[in-house]
């Protein structure tokens, strides 16, 4: 059975009730008989395993982020003994 959390609109108290999923939500505060509403809480979900995000540690694939850009060989010149080589 799930535990539902409620908040009273009049007095502001928060309380929990264990109810079947079939039961209608509570509408009356047990303290002041004011109107209450159900509070929805975020669910703690943990995705385990590889492949959920690009930043996960996984094997290289075609969908992975590109690596550092390589320089073009024609733009770089190798130096030999402190002198530049030339294409003669």
HELIX and SHEET records of a PDB file:
SHEET    1   A 3 UNK A  14  UNK A  19  0                                        
SHEET    2   A 3 UNK A   2  UNK A   8 -1                                        
SHEET    3   A 3 UNK A  36  UNK A  39 -1                                        
SHEET    1   B 2 UNK A  79  UNK A  80  0                                        
SHEET    2   B 2 UNK A  83  UNK A  84 -1                                        
END                                                                             
